[in-house]
Amino acid sequence: MPETQLTTAVVETLGNGYDVAAVRADFPILSREVGGQPLVYLDSANTSQKPRSVIAAISEHLAEHNANVSRAMHTLGAEATEAFEASRTKLAGFIGAARPEEVAFTKNASEALNLAAHTLGASLKPGDEIVISVLEHHSNIVPWQLLAQRTGAVLRWFDITEDGRLDLAKAEAEGLINERTKIVSLAWVSNVLGTVNPIRQIADQAHRVGAVMVVDGAQGVPQRPTSVTELGADLLAFTGHKMLGPTGIGAIWGRYELLETLPPFLGGGEMIEVVRMTGSTYARPPYRFEAGTQPIAEAVGLSAAVDYLTSVGMDAIAAHEEHLTAYALARLGAEPGVRLLGPSDAHERGGAISFTLATADGEQIHPHDVMQFLDARGIAVRGGHHCARPLHERLGITASTRASLYLYTTTSEIDALAEGLAYVRDFFGGKR
Amino acid sequence: MSCDVEAMYAEIILDHYKAKHHSGLRDPYQAQVTHVNPTCGDEIMLRLALDGDRIADVSYEAVGCSISQASTSVMTDLVIGKSVAEAMELQQEFTEMMHSRGEIEPDEDRLEDGVAFVGVAKFPARVKCALLGWSAFKDAAIQAAGNREGQE
């Protein structure tokens, strides 16, 4: 029985003290039912669930310390400002930034990437080149397409190999990164294939030709220990809600010397130095990039999320994710009709596992239909192109089903998914 | 719950999904439109041929889930042979049913196999799937009618 062997193997490899039951107990939503069945939440790459401490921190802030930051000088204003800046400091420490001023808050990773495109783009000229890859999320495609349209710069793309990794050999042969390259922007971890990109290696290449390395960390930062210096990025975009924090808050980290050279993104309150009718001067980073009232309670929530992740330990979280990914790749890969997308090896691979499903007759079952049947069994997955349409086109499909894992996911949830897929396959194959 | 989902995927829907009545692109036509469902990338290219005020043919090529494919198949059965005005009324009725959250009793004499989709209306996320072909049809009918007036 291969199933039993797998389970045993995972129990053994997880005998490293990682207590997933204790983690799950901290997430109230994980004990609810959907359609009369226990929730099996396999959509964390879309958004993560929130531990009680995050929910409590937001609630406590709003109940006891709510005021605007910086401009409100009264006691509550001072408390709110302190909490907001403490969140910045905590986040900076979490990603290994040299100083808190290297972190500017944004609404989400998309806004952070738009900020990068707008501010870096101010100095682009026609014929300059921007390099991205075919496996990017739309958030790391569209801002660069818009920038290329505005400036006359040329957008160029990394292709992928059959195994779903960046095709470095092809890029080398094409001279993809060259003296015309001004910006390289890549996902650290693919939200569809789970691929972990060799950012350090590509950043070194980019830096050799004087280009700026932008990294979309939306999937990477929640899953892996992050050190911006080791990563090799100049700018790193990420979002709070995929790392146990609330929606409505994200961040961009940048090397301070680079941030200082960048123009403002949005204009408004608190991003200025002096405003005159003849023109304005701007605040120093990070405030230059934080126009208008910021998501303050959300920053407090994100700070609590960082505390939670740190208490579990990012090394332990990454190890748990790798074990689960290996388990899921084996378990789902053994299901008839399942075609897994992306690297087949859990090493250097995140826990986003996308696949297609066909009946015994080889008829493809649409991901919307798969999603609907799984939802009826309490299993939450995502069906669609996961905001990565060019990637799906490259893979020759219009959509896929994605299960994504996180620190609270268990092997029995992956078993439930596999059983659910067998049910869907048989239903559409006319066996039910 | 799995009973609900199996009820949603009624036999009629699965039959249309397999049969895909009137699929394929045909000539001649007076209007051709492409509609997409941006969240999943599902797509339909639809052509409409008029004979005077009658809908002579609706032909299409589509990729999509069983709900969108079946709904398009049912739509072609319903509108081909009708006048544009009658077909637009059916489009209106079907759309209302889909936005009813499954709470209105659809008229089987008018919507025929289309009534099977009342179960889908209980799943708000899938309403767009069921309407993809219908909205493409509506758009094409407006264009074709406009083109015809232009020629007169």
Interface residues (C-beta under 8 A of the other chain):
Chain A: G35 G36 Q37 H366 P367 H368 D369 Q372 F373 D375 A376 R377 G378 G383 G384 H385 R389 H392 T398 A399 Y423 F427 F428 R432
Chain B: M1 S2 D4 V5 E6 M8 Y9 T39 C40 G41 D42 E43 V63 G64 C65 S66 I67 F123 R126 C129
